[in-house]
Amino acid sequence: MDLRKDAWFIINTALGKVMPDQAVERALRGKSFGTGKVYLTAVGKAAWQMARTAAAILGDRLEAGICVTKYGHVKGEIPGILCLEAGHPIPDENSFAGTQAVLDMVGSLTKEDTVVFLLSGGGSALFEKPLLPGEELADITAQLLAGGADIAEINTIRKRLSAVKGGRFAKICAPARVYSIVLSDVLGDPLDLIASGPAYPDSSTCEQALAVAEKYELRLSRQATDLLKRNTPEKLYNVDTVVTGSVRNLCLAAAEVCEKLGYRPVILTDQLCCEAREAGSFLASIAKTHQDTKESLAFLAGGETVVHLTGKGLGGRNQELALAAAAGISGLKDTAVFSIGSDGTDGPTDAAGGFCDGGTEGRLRSGGIEIARVLRDNNAYMALEAADGLIKTGPTGTNVNDVAVLLIKRDSEPENGKDSYEPIF
């Protein structure tokens, strides 16, 4: 009963079902955009994949386009599109340069023109024109990440320190229309928080931003504090928006694959937002409860956990989740937990996530590796590498949060056979 092979099949097949190609095609189908010029801007970790599809559909209607994505995520040239790579999760000089190139492209459009704006997760770092020195913005972002702030809190701060976030990009494009196609990586799909809402009115307030700064005891200059007190656009009149995908789609796709493999799937939530190690411990507790089951079970949790940095090791939230579960499922029969980031990257690593089974903890212990200490050091990558538990997909082309899966396998035959266990990404 090779749970690792089942995990790979679930990962490959589910991710294949949430690629943005078909979603972008649906969103553009039948769109004519009048008689004016059409410009394309794609921003985020899935930007290249989205831009490639959109460029093929728009064809000769496309006047010009720019794609700004994470390092290593450009997979080739796209005719008519300038493809740029930049820093994530901390914006860098290439983030600023790429954003300025976009602003130069859309800065003098007419009311007959249209900007097709393709937005995916990661856009907050990749699409940025700071209203304060770049190094200070990077430091504030790092403080929030180190403190364990969630994506809503981080974006509430970042949109007030930016010339393009919080609806400001759409105002720059005016009087041209903006047709925004969004691949959501934020729980509940709040459009003003996805990539900090460059083309959507801001629902947060100055008071909320100041409260976040106080909660995480942010070290702020007087200029940054003053910016947090300024209002962002509350209304926009030149934007139409469609959401093309979310973590719920990923959970449903994974559940469908689990069922085909003979598991009875249970989607626990698509709103997971606790600490990564707590989520891992919780899945392990569920595994213990259901060890007497006579049928194969799959419990799924989608969302985005957080990590509080207490050490200087290497890892990511999905790796920490899996490793935290390893201790709880140690010795359990035919039981495994895996967790991945749908974009193929987990933290500042080359792994998408991690896989652990009932024997992981024992293998690590025999090698002198203690899971509790590893988690304190935030060094999950090292431990999972030693246990052959790293999941590496490479950049996938999509970005709809994370999914964690608990598998409990018993003697049951799959409804449909597995076509392949080999990684496709």
Buried (B, 14 or more C-beta within 10 A) or exposed (E): EEBBBBBBBBBBBBBBBBBBBEBBBEBBEEBEBEEBBBBBBBBBBBBBBBBBBBBBBBEEBBBBBBBBBBBEBBBEEBEBBBBBBBBBBBBBEBBBEBBBBBBEBBEEBEEEBBBBBBBBBBBBBBBBBBBBEBEBBBBBBEBBBEBBBBBBBBBBBBBBBBBBBBBBBBBBBBEBBBBBBBBBBBBBBBBBBBBBBBBBBBBBEBEBBBBBBEEBEBEBEEEBEEBBEEEBBEEBEBBEBEBBBBBBBBBBBBBBBBBBBBBBBBBBBBBBBBBBBBBBBBBBEBBEEBEEEEEBBBBBBBBBBBBBBEEEBBBBBBBBBBBBBBBBBBEBEBBBBBBBBBBBBBBEBEBBBBBBBBBBBEBBEEEEBEBEEBBEBBBBBBBBBBBEBBBBBBBBBBBBBBBBBBBBBBEBEBEEEBEEEEEEB
